[in-house]
Amino acid sequence: MLGTQERPLRVAVVGSGPSGFYAADALFKSSLVCTVDIFEKLPSPFGLARTGVAPDHEKIRDITRIFEKIAGHERFSFHGNIEIGTAMPVSLLRKHFDAVILACGTEISQRMGIPGEELPGSYTAASFVGWYNGHPAHCDFPFDLSQEVAVVIGVGNVAIDVARILCKTVDELKHTDISQQALDMLAESKVREVHVIGRRGPAQAKFRDQEIKELTRLADCNCIVRAEDLLLNEASERELEEPAARRNMACLREVAAHPSDPAKRRQIHLGFLMSPVRVQGSSRVESIILERNQLQGEPFRQSARGTGEVLEIPCGLVFSSIGYRAIPVPGVPFENRLGIITNHEGRVIEDGHVVPGLYTVGWIKRGPTGLIGTNKPCSHETAQKLLEDIAALPPCEVPDTAALLRELTSRGARPVSFDDWRRIDAAERARGQAVGKPRERYTNVNEMLALLDEPAG
Ligand SMILES: Cc1cc2nc3c(=O)[nH]c(=O)nc-3n(C[C@H](O)[C@H](O)[C@H](O)COP(=O)(O)OP(=O)(O)OC[C@H]3O[C@@H](n4cnc5c(N)ncnc54)[C@H](O)[C@@H]3O)c2cc1C
C-alpha cells in the first residue's frame, strides 16, 4: 500500500517556487505518509519569490520563511542545481517516484510580436527582473540605461515593478538586496521618463492600487496620469462593481488630480488604450509607434480594437511586460497556444487521456496569473487529485533516491541539498551585512558551488 509507514508515497516535484512548496505542504498535511523530493535547476530554492518579487518589497519576500518551515519536514528533500529535461529526463524521475508534479513556472516573457522588437534597447521584463534580482541566467545581461526615455508595454504589477526600479534613486535601493551589479548600473542610469502603456483602459488594468500609491511616494519621481485618460465608457463604469477595479480607479483619479512636483527629476506616465505597432530605429531603438484603441463588448469582456489613429513616442528603451509563458518540459504534453502543460485540474492530459502519475501546479499549470498566495489553493487542488488517484497508481520501479542521485551524479550533476543552500544563504546574508543590505546574492552558479566546496565553518 502506497502512503503507509512501510511504503510511503514517493513524490518528486520539479521546481522549488511557491507552487512546488505548497504542493509539498499539502501532501505532508494529508493523512498519508509521503516523502517529497524537490528538484530545482538553480542551486537556490523559492523560484520567483527570490528571483521575481522586487527587492524593495522585503515583506513579500519574507514568504520564503514559510517555505523554509516546509523544508524542515523530516520527509522533505531538496536537490538543487538539477535541471529536469533532456539530460535528466522526467522518465528517470518516474522510475524512482510514484508521482511527479511539475512546478516549473513560466520563465519567459510573452513576445509582443511586432516589427523591431529585436532591436538593441528592446528588452523583456523577465530579463530585466532577473537582472536586478541577480538570477544567474540574466545577471550579466548588457542593459543599456544611457537612454532618457523608456516605454514599458503592459499594466500589470510586473510592469509597475520595472517602472519603479528604473525610477528609484540609489538611496532608495541601496539597502535592499538588489544585485550590486544592477545597483551600480542604475546609479549611472540616464532614464528620466518612463511611459507605462496599457492596451485596454484604466478599469481593466491588472496592477493593484497599492502599487500605484507606491509610485506617488518615490523620492525623485512624479507619477502622472491624465484626467482625460480616466474617462470610462458605460461598460467600464459597470466593471467598477469589481472592488479591485474600483480601488484602482479611485487611486488613479487621485493621482490625476495631484499636481506633479517640478523639483522631481523623473516622471512615470501611465497611459491606456494603446497597443504597440512597431519599434523603430536604424541600429537600436529610437521610437515606438502605438495605435490608439477603443473598447468593445459587454462589461467584463471588453476587448481593445485599434482605431487606426497612431502616435509615436521617441524613446531609447522598450520593455515588454505583457505576461509570461512556460518553457515546455521534454516528454510532457504542452499546450502551445496557452504556454502551459496540458492538464485538467492538475492531472496531466495527453491525447485526451490522463497520464497516470504525472501532475502539475502553479503558473505552468494555469498560466501566469495571481499572487504567491494564489498558488496555495492551486497546489492543494492538484495534491487532492493525486491523493484521489493513489489506489490506481502503479508503484515506481526503483523506490530509491540514493540510487537516483548516484545516477544523476554519473550524468554530471552536482546536487545541492537544503543544508548546502543554508550555507549559501548564510554566506549571502553575511556579505549583505558588510554593505548594509539584507543579503548580497551570489549571481554565479560556479561561485555558489565553490563556496560549498570550501570546508564548513
Ligand atoms: C516579476 C514578478 C514579480 C512578482 N511579484 C510578486 C509579488 O510582489 N507578490 C506576489 O504575491 N506575487 C508576485 N509575483 C507572482 C509570484 O511570483 C508567482 O505567483 C509564483 O512565483 C508562481 O509560482 P510557481 O511555483 O508556479 O513558479 P516559479 O516561482 O516561477 O517557480 C518555478 C521554479 O521552477 C524551476 N524550474 C523551472 N524549470 C525547471 C526544470 N526543468 N527543472 C528544475 N527546475 C525548474 C525554476 O528555476 C523556479 O525555481 C511576481 C511574479 C513576477 C514574474
The ligand as an SDF file (V2000), in Angstrom:
LIG
                    3D

 53 58  0  0  0  0  0  0  0  0999 V2000
    8.4530   39.8250  -11.7550 C   0  0  0  0  0  0  0  0  0  0  0  0
    7.4400   39.2160  -10.8410 C   0  0  0  0  0  0  0  0  0  0  0  0
    7.1600   39.8160   -9.6400 C   0  0  0  0  0  0  0  0  0  0  0  0
    6.2070   39.2580   -8.7920 C   0  0  0  0  0  0  0  0  0  0  0  0
    5.9380   39.8780   -7.6170 N   0  0  0  0  0  0  0  0  0  0  0  0
    5.0240   39.3550   -6.7860 C   0  0  0  0  0  0  0  0  0  0  0  0
    4.7320   39.9930   -5.5610 C   0  0  0  0  0  0  0  0  0  0  0  0
    5.2850   41.0580   -5.2470 O   0  0  0  0  0  0  0  0  0  0  0  0
    3.8110   39.4090   -4.7290 N   0  0  0  0  0  0  0  0  0  0  0  0
    3.1890   38.2420   -5.0580 C   0  0  0  0  0  0  0  0  0  0  0  0
    2.3940   37.7410   -4.2660 O   0  0  0  0  0  0  0  0  0  0  0  0
    3.4350   37.6160   -6.2370 N   0  0  0  0  0  0  0  0  0  0  0  0
    4.3420   38.1440   -7.0990 C   0  0  0  0  0  0  0  0  0  0  0  0
    4.5960   37.5300   -8.2790 N   0  0  0  0  0  0  0  0  0  0  0  0
    3.8880   36.2780   -8.6070 C   0  0  0  0  0  0  0  0  0  0  0  0
    4.5690   35.0370   -7.9900 C   0  0  0  0  0  0  0  0  0  0  0  0
    5.9520   35.1690   -8.1110 O   0  0  0  0  0  0  0  0  0  0  0  0
    4.0440   33.7680   -8.6680 C   0  0  0  0  0  0  0  0  0  0  0  0
    2.6690   33.6360   -8.3580 O   0  0  0  0  0  0  0  0  0  0  0  0
    4.7500   32.4880   -8.2160 C   0  0  0  0  0  0  0  0  0  0  0  0
    6.1360   32.6360   -8.1240 O   0  0  0  0  0  0  0  0  0  0  0  0
    4.4510   31.3240   -9.1610 C   0  0  0  0  0  0  0  0  0  0  0  0
    4.9720   30.1730   -8.5650 O   0  0  0  0  0  0  0  0  0  0  0  0
    5.4330   28.8810   -9.3630 P   0  0  0  0  0  0  0  0  0  0  0  0
    5.9470   27.9450   -8.3420 O   0  0  0  0  0  0  0  0  0  0  0  0
    4.3580   28.4110  -10.2460 O   0  0  0  0  0  0  0  0  0  0  0  0
    6.6110   29.3630  -10.3330 O   0  0  0  0  0  0  0  0  0  0  0  0
    8.0540   29.9550  -10.0350 P   0  0  0  0  0  0  0  0  0  0  0  0
    8.0470   30.8290   -8.8670 O   0  0  0  0  0  0  0  0  0  0  0  0
    8.4970   30.5270  -11.3330 O   0  0  0  0  0  0  0  0  0  0  0  0
    8.9700   28.6910   -9.7050 O   0  0  0  0  0  0  0  0  0  0  0  0
    9.3410   27.7660  -10.6870 C   0  0  0  0  0  0  0  0  0  0  0  0
   10.6570   27.1160  -10.2800 C   0  0  0  0  0  0  0  0  0  0  0  0
   10.9250   26.0030  -11.1530 O   0  0  0  0  0  0  0  0  0  0  0  0
   12.3030   25.9930  -11.5100 C   0  0  0  0  0  0  0  0  0  0  0  0
   12.4300   25.2560  -12.7730 N   0  0  0  0  0  0  0  0  0  0  0  0
   11.9680   25.6280  -13.9840 C   0  0  0  0  0  0  0  0  0  0  0  0
   12.2130   24.6750  -14.8910 N   0  0  0  0  0  0  0  0  0  0  0  0
   12.8540   23.6670  -14.2380 C   0  0  0  0  0  0  0  0  0  0  0  0
   13.3770   22.4160  -14.6730 C   0  0  0  0  0  0  0  0  0  0  0  0
   13.2760   21.9970  -15.9390 N   0  0  0  0  0  0  0  0  0  0  0  0
   13.9870   21.6230  -13.7470 N   0  0  0  0  0  0  0  0  0  0  0  0
   14.0870   22.0390  -12.4470 C   0  0  0  0  0  0  0  0  0  0  0  0
   13.6120   23.2340  -12.0070 N   0  0  0  0  0  0  0  0  0  0  0  0
   12.9950   24.0260  -12.8880 C   0  0  0  0  0  0  0  0  0  0  0  0
   12.6400   27.4700  -11.6160 C   0  0  0  0  0  0  0  0  0  0  0  0
   14.0490   27.6970  -11.5320 O   0  0  0  0  0  0  0  0  0  0  0  0
   11.8640   28.0460  -10.4220 C   0  0  0  0  0  0  0  0  0  0  0  0
   12.6350   27.9970   -9.2520 O   0  0  0  0  0  0  0  0  0  0  0  0
    5.5280   38.0660   -9.1620 C   0  0  0  0  0  0  0  0  0  0  0  0
    5.8190   37.4660  -10.3850 C   0  0  0  0  0  0  0  0  0  0  0  0
    6.7570   38.0410  -11.2270 C   0  0  0  0  0  0  0  0  0  0  0  0
    7.0350   37.4100  -12.5490 C   0  0  0  0  0  0  0  0  0  0  0  0
  1  2  1  0
  2  3  1  0
  2 52  2  0
  3  4  2  0
  4  5  1  0
  4 50  1  0
  5  6  2  0
  6  7  1  0
  6 13  1  0
  7  8  2  0
  7  9  1  0
  9 10  1  0
 10 11  2  0
 10 12  1  0
 12 13  2  0
 13 14  1  0
 14 15  1  0
 14 50  1  0
 15 16  1  0
 16 17  1  0
 16 18  1  0
 18 19  1  0
 18 20  1  0
 20 21  1  0
 20 22  1  0
 22 23  1  0
 23 24  1  0
 24 25  2  0
 24 26  1  0
 24 27  1  0
 27 28  1  0
 28 29  2  0
 28 30  1  0
 28 31  1  0
 31 32  1  0
 32 33  1  0
 33 34  1  0
 33 48  1  0
 34 35  1  0
 35 36  1  0
 35 46  1  0
 36 37  1  0
 36 45  1  0
 37 38  2  0
 38 39  1  0
 39 40  1  0
 39 45  2  0
 40 41  1  0
 40 42  2  0
 42 43  1  0
 43 44  2  0
 44 45  1  0
 46 47  1  0
 46 48  1  0
 48 49  1  0
 50 51  2  0
 51 52  1  0
 52 53  1  0
M  END
$$$$
